[in-house]
Each structure stands twice: as C-alpha cells, then as structure tokens.
Amino acid sequence: MAGGTAIAAMRDDASYGERRSIAGYHRRYKDQKSRTESHRLWVEKNSFDRERDSMEITDNINVENAIMRLNIGGSSYRIRAKSILKHGPSTFLGKFLSLSHEKRLKWADSYFEDSQEYFFERAPRYFESIYDFYATGRVHVPKEFCFDKYMAELKFWSISKSKISNCCSPFNQYCLLPMANALEKDLFIGLYCANLRRKLWNVLEGHESSKWWKTFEITSTSFVVLSIAALILGSIPDFQVPEIAVAAHSIAPATYPTYPNSNGQTISSTKVFKYSIDVPVEMVEHPVFTYIENICVIYFLLEYLIRFLVAPQKLIFARTFLNIIDLLAVLPFIFELLLLLIGIGGHNVRKVRWAFLTVRLLRVLRVVRIAKLGRFSPGLANFALTLRKSKNQMQMVAIVMITVIIFFSTLLYFLEKDEVNTTFTSIPAAFWWAVVTMSTVGYGDSVPQTIPGKLVGSGAIVCGVMVLALPITIMVCSFL
C-alpha cells in the first residue's frame, strides 16, 4: 500500500514536472518571439535610417562624417564617404555608396547586424592596396602578389590599371602601355559621338573590352617591321639606282642610264660622263622602297590622326611618350609634303640649302619607328621603366665616368704629347681613347707608347670595370 502511494506520488510529480516544462517552453517561446519582433522592428527602423543616411550621402549632406563599414574576408575596414566619392562614381564602392541598404545587401555577400558591416568574401591582403588607393589616390602593389589575381581584384573593385604607381613592378609595365583602361568609360560621357569614340579608343588603345585589339596589334607591328626593313634594305648599294637629275651646264635634262652600264656611256657608282662634263651622281634607294615607305607613312599618319580625334583628353594624349614617338615617325613625311605644297619639292629641295639639310636631318628620325613596337611589348615597356627607375644611379655613373675620363685623358696627354707620331695631340683628342679603354673595348687606333702612359691605361681599365659593373647590378634588381 505504501509502495502504491509512493508510485502515485512519483507520477504526480512527473506530471507536474512535465506540465511545468511545457509551460516554461511556451513562456520561452513567447519571450523569444517578442524579442524577434522587437529585433525586426529595430532592423526596419535602422534600415530606414541607413537608407536615409545613404540618401544623405548621395546628396552630399554631412558627407564629411559619413563612414562606410566593410568586412573583407573577416577584416574590418572603415572608409570615409568623402574618400570614396573623390574618385568618382565609376569605382565599385562609388556605386555601392549611392545604393539603398536593401540594394547593398544584394551586392554584398552578407551583412553583420551587430557591427553594421557589409561583408565581401575576398582576400583581405589584396584589399589593403585598394584601401590605400582611396586614401592616397595611387595603387601600390607588393612584388610578391600574383599578377593575374591582383588584376582580377582591380577589375572587381572597378579601379583602372592606370592608377598603379610607377614604383610597383612588374605591375606598372602595363601603365606604360595603353592597355586595359576600359573602366574609365566616364571620360567619354558628354562627348560628341561618345559610343563610337569609345569603341575606336578600345581598339586603338588595346583595352580589354576590345576584341579587335589583337588584329590591330598584328597590323601595326607588320607596318612597323615593313617600314624598318625598307629603310635598311634601301641603304644597300645593290638595291640603289642613280638619281635622275639635271646635268650641270646643260639646258636639256639628262636622264642617266640604268646602273651599272649601257649605250656607250661610261658609268661608275659616283660619276656619269656626258658631253665631256663630269656630273656627280647620287645613288638613291630603289623606287620600290620609296613606295613602301609612303604606304607605311600614310598608315602611321592615319592611325595617329584617328587616335588623336577619338582621344577623350587630347592634351594628355599629345604629351604621352609613345604618342610623341608616333608623331616623330611621320614628321619627315609631313615636312616634305609641306615643302612640295610651297613649290620646293623633288629636286628643287637641293637648291634651297636649309630645306635640303632639314629634310636629311628629319629622315634620320625614321629610325624611331622601331620604338613603336614598345606599344605592343610589355617586355620593352618594363625595360624602359627600369631605365627610368634607375635614372639616379645612371646620373651618378655618368658624373663619375666624365670625371674619370677627364682625369685619365689629362694624365695621358701630358705623358704622350711629346712622343713621335702621337695621336694624343690634345686633351679632347684623348677622350676617345679614355672612353674605349674604360669600356674595355680597345679598338687599338690610339695606344700609349711610353711606360708611364701604359700604366695610366691599365688604371683606366680597372676603373672602367668598377664604374660600369656597379649600375648593372642595380638595374638588374630593378628589372626583376
């Protein structure tokens, strides 16, 4: 009986405990629901406040104090809205800042309610330089970063590659090239025929968005190579012909026969004997090379004019190094065309001494066309950048070389000037010997004859090796 009473009591206690547990569960559920509802109202209120703040930021109201809170791969960042807007609306954060909170949630990977941070699932170490860009206006990239990975990061944050600082190699080699700048579409906003100009600009400047860039690159490179080949082959005597001119002391024009012989006239590579009067003959390149030259120059000129017309910032375009090279490549053709328009073309150029000398001088500039290949070669661009980065070291080497050259030339002059048949007749005459000796070339056209002079020459060789070896190491380190 007592056992039954105990069992009944235990059942009552269990029933009471169960009822108490259920009641507690319902009470906790109501409390949690209440807190959830309160949290929902708080989120809606704060969302409205954030949206209002976003509108205030967009409208430049109290922009000095507005802060954008980001979480990149677990690292928190705070960026002033002023710093973001300073770089325009073309960047990712510039567009992100102008959105409402609901739209920002669609762009971001997640949102942290407690810290009010927009989360992006990206590597924080790559974002450090992006953050620095908004603070300083330039992108500085550590050398250990993967190039392709970092370029993808710049593309995600919509930051132009032209913002990469010149001190960051090898990333900055693409800054010298007119490559991959399609993110700056806002440069064409408001311009005449903006869409057409932007498309042509993408083709001519090699932007990533242009599918015709490779075709244009091959075409331009082919014209450059063809032009240089015509210039080189035209200087070979086997590919030259006598120039047609007017014979001296003769009224009738004299057409010289085709080189090397014919029709009973004595012909050499330098003179034609006609009417017993010696007429100098100048050998010129074959007309075929002239036609090739004209075709190439016309292409270069059209390319430069189209590039200039579609450029969004013409002053900056004209001052760019590669564009200056393009202009120098067509300058001789333009000058000869102007002379032809004012009646000093053809053989009449020889009658005007200044025009003749200017034409010859400008024709030397045709060799700069080979520098046009730098537009399509990242390696050449990186080499040019290496030289520019090493300019301080190059200046130091130049000063030391000039000092040492003057020093050894002066010593050798006073030691060798009294010798028979000496080539060191003056200090400037000894400069050539000093340069050849210090560079360890040693042509042998000028050599010291006395023992003291030979000792000075030995010292010049040792100094030359030491002076020239130092900057080579510095340049190699800058190139890597």
Beta strands, then each sheet from edge to edge (+ up, - down):
strand 1: 67-72
strand 2: 75-80
strand 3: 110-112
strand 4: 117-120
strand 5: 240-242
strand 6: 271-274
strand 7: 277-280
strand 8: 283-285
sheet 1: 2+ 1- 4- 3+
sheet 2: 5+ 8-
sheet 3: 6+ 7-
end
